């Protein structure tokens, strides 16, 4: 790999991390429940950063930084694990980022988050009895949050992937052959 390719990869990495940082800062702004950029950050990071450690670490650190402002909570490990799963799911996009594939991963990620976190709420016994009816009640009560998660993920995924596509047009050094080594 020559120097210009290394510089291009570094420039690309810095731009992606800056975009993720801006998205992370939006998490602490007032917003409706579950209408945050964290799910979209997980998807964008998983799709754009080939180094899985960095792809997982950066969004989770951003989530933790936000939690330092909004407060810690009992189900943090489940929330973090669910976002890590979304990052890994988004790795499927890495070599072929298309709008339908982004939409599919966004939908899958929101559903995975809903199923996982609502099950954890039910299993914790904090709010619902540990019965089949309690589990069903927990999922039904979570539906408005699912819609907010999906809407927030869709908006922020559009902003992140769309913003990066515009940046690639404006700055050709950001473009990268999908066959070449990625971040």
C-alpha positions in Angstrom: 0.0 0.0 0.0 1.5 3.3 -1.0 1.5 6.5 1.0 -1.5 8.1 -0.8 -3.6 5.0 -0.1 -2.6 5.2 3.6 -3.5 8.9 3.7 -6.8 8.2 2.0 -7.7 5.5 4.6 -6.6 7.8 7.4 -8.7 10.7 6.0 -11.7 8.3 5.6 -11.3 7.0 9.1 -11.1 10.5 10.6 -14.2 11.6 8.7 -16.2 8.5 9.8 -15.2 8.9 13.4 -16.1 12.6 13.3 -19.5 11.8 11.9 -20.0 9.2 14.7 -18.9 11.7 17.3 -21.4 14.3 16.1 -24.1 11.6 16.1 -23.1 10.6 19.7 -23.4 14.2 20.9 -27.0 14.3 19.6 -27.9 11.5 22.1 -27.7 13.8 25.0 -30.0 16.4 23.3 -33.6 16.2 24.3 -35.5 13.6 22.2 -38.5 11.3 22.4 -37.8 7.9 24.1 -35.6 5.7 21.9 -35.4 8.3 19.1 -31.6 8.5 19.2 -28.7 8.1 16.8 -27.1 5.2 18.7 -28.7 2.4 16.5 -27.7 4.2 13.4 -24.2 4.7 14.7 -23.9 1.0 15.3 -25.0 0.3 11.7 -22.8 3.0 10.2 -19.8 1.9 12.2 -20.4 -1.8 11.4 -20.7 -1.1 7.7 -17.9 1.4 7.3 -15.1 0.3 9.7 -13.5 -3.0 8.8 -11.5 -3.3 12.0 -14.2 -4.9 14.1 -12.6 -3.9 17.4 -12.8 -0.2 16.4 -16.3 -0.7 14.8 -17.6 -2.1 18.1 -15.5 0.0 20.5 -16.3 3.5 19.2 -20.1 3.4 19.3 -20.1 1.6 22.6 -17.8 4.3 24.1 -20.1 6.9 22.6 -23.0 5.2 24.3 -21.2 5.1 27.6 -20.2 8.8 27.3 -23.9 9.6 26.7 -24.9 7.5 29.7 -22.5 9.5 31.9 -24.8 12.5 31.1 -28.2 10.9 31.0 -27.6 8.4 33.8 -26.8 4.7 34.4 -29.4 2.0 34.5 -29.8 -1.6 35.5 -30.1 -3.0 31.9 -27.0 -1.4 30.6 -25.2 -4.7 29.8 -28.2 -5.8 27.7 -28.4 -2.5 25.8 -24.7 -2.5 25.0 -24.8 -6.1 23.9 -27.8 -5.4 21.7 -26.0 -2.5 20.0 -22.9 -4.7 19.6 -25.1 -7.2 17.8 -26.3 -4.5 15.5 -22.7 -3.5 14.7 -21.9 -7.1 13.7 -25.1 -7.4 11.7 -24.1 -4.3 9.8 -20.8 -5.9 8.8 -22.9 -7.6 6.1 -23.1 -4.2 4.4 -19.3 -3.7 4.3 -18.6 -4.8 0.8 -22.0 -3.9 -0.8 -23.6 -0.7 0.7 -26.9 -0.2 -1.1 -30.1 1.5 0.0 -32.2 -1.7 0.2 -29.5 -3.4 2.2 -29.1 -0.5 4.5 -32.9 -0.4 5.0 -33.0 -4.2 5.7 -30.2 -4.0 8.3 -31.9 -1.0 9.9 -35.2 -2.8 10.2 -33.4 -6.0 11.4 -31.4 -4.0 14.0 -34.5 -2.2 15.4 -36.4 -5.5 15.7 -33.4 -7.2 17.3 -33.1 -4.4 19.8 -36.8 -4.5 20.6 -37.0 -8.2 21.1 -33.8 -8.3 23.2 -34.4 -5.4 25.4 -38.1 -6.0 26.1 -37.2 -9.6 26.9 -34.6 -8.3 29.4 -37.1 -5.9 31.0 -39.6 -8.8 31.4 -36.9 -11.2 32.7 -35.7 -8.6 35.2 -39.0 -8.9 37.0 -39.0 -5.1 37.5 -42.3 -4.3 35.8 -44.0 -7.4 34.6 -44.9 -10.8 36.1 -42.7 -13.7 34.9 -45.6 -15.3 33.0 -46.4 -15.6 29.3 -49.1 -12.9 29.8 -46.5 -10.7 31.5 -44.1 -11.2 28.6 -46.8 -10.4 26.0 -47.8 -7.3 28.0 -44.1 -6.2 28.0 -43.9 -6.5 24.3 -47.2 -4.8 23.7 -46.2 -1.9 26.0 -42.9 -1.6 24.1 -44.4 -1.1 20.6 -44.4 2.7 20.8 -40.7 2.5 21.6 -40.1 0.2 18.7 -41.6 2.7 16.3 -39.4 5.5 17.9 -36.4 3.3 17.6 -37.1 2.5 13.9 -37.9 6.1 13.1 -34.7 7.4 14.8 -32.6 4.7 13.2 -34.0 5.4 9.8 -33.5 9.2 10.1 -29.9 8.9 11.5 -28.9 6.1 9.1 -30.1 8.3 6.2 -28.1 11.3 7.6 -24.9 9.2 8.2 -24.8 7.2 5.0 -26.2 10.1 2.9 -23.8 12.6 4.5 -20.9 10.3 3.8 -22.0 9.7 0.2 -22.1 13.5 -0.2 -18.7 13.9 1.4 -17.3 11.2 -1.0 -18.6 13.3 -3.9 -17.1 16.5 -2.5 -13.8 14.9 -1.5 -12.7 12.2 -3.9 -9.9 11.1 -1.4 -12.7 9.6 0.7 -13.7 7.2 -2.0 -12.4 3.8 -1.7 -12.5 0.8 -4.0 -14.6 -1.8 -2.1 -12.1 -4.4 -3.2 -9.3 -2.5 -1.5 -8.5 -2.7 2.2 -10.9 -0.8 4.2 -10.5 0.9 7.6 
